[in-house]
Amino acid sequence: MKKSKKADKKENKKPKAVKKEEKEEISLDDAFADDEGVEYAPSKPRKEKKKGMNEDEMEEEIEEAEEEEEKISSSINSSDDPVDREITFKASKPLAKVKKGDKIKIDGVEYEVDSHYILIDHGSTKEMALDIFEPKSDRDYQLRYFDDQVESTLDFYELRDIMYFKKPMKKIEW
């Protein structure tokens, strides 16, 4: 007995349908399990994006700022010796209680506190920092002190470009 061509086609279609079902049931791990010997093309090297200043420009900027700081320091003739530091304090509360939004007046200029945090924890003492800004000019400054010796260690710094530079002060109140 001979089979008809239609019967052959039907028999051939059924196994193909079964194969489709088998393909759908294969997991991704199984599908890519035999790619161990395959070598992929190497990745393209990343192009570095240039942002801001290059290294030479950065060094030049720092040198200029340092020279300016030296000029200011020599003209003020200030010393880090606590005996020469004559700062008048007027405190309405302990400096540790000063928080964001509080006002601080330094040499008659009013600043606003942006944040108050521990700069470095030395174990027995903490080096603290108050980030402040002048609302009129929106320039950034910083007050640094050690929590156990506020009056003798309080220093005032101004942010210029990327570095803080020490500034003299005579009177501070909060």
PyMOL commands that set and color helices and strands:
alter all, ss='L'
color gray80, all
select helices_A, chain A and resi 5-25+28-31+55-76+95-97+150-153
alter helices_A, ss='H'
color red, helices_A
select strands_A, chain A and resi 88-90+103-106+109-121+126-134+139-146+155-160+163-167+171-173
alter strands_A, ss='S'
color yellow, strands_A
deselect
rebuild
show_as cartoon
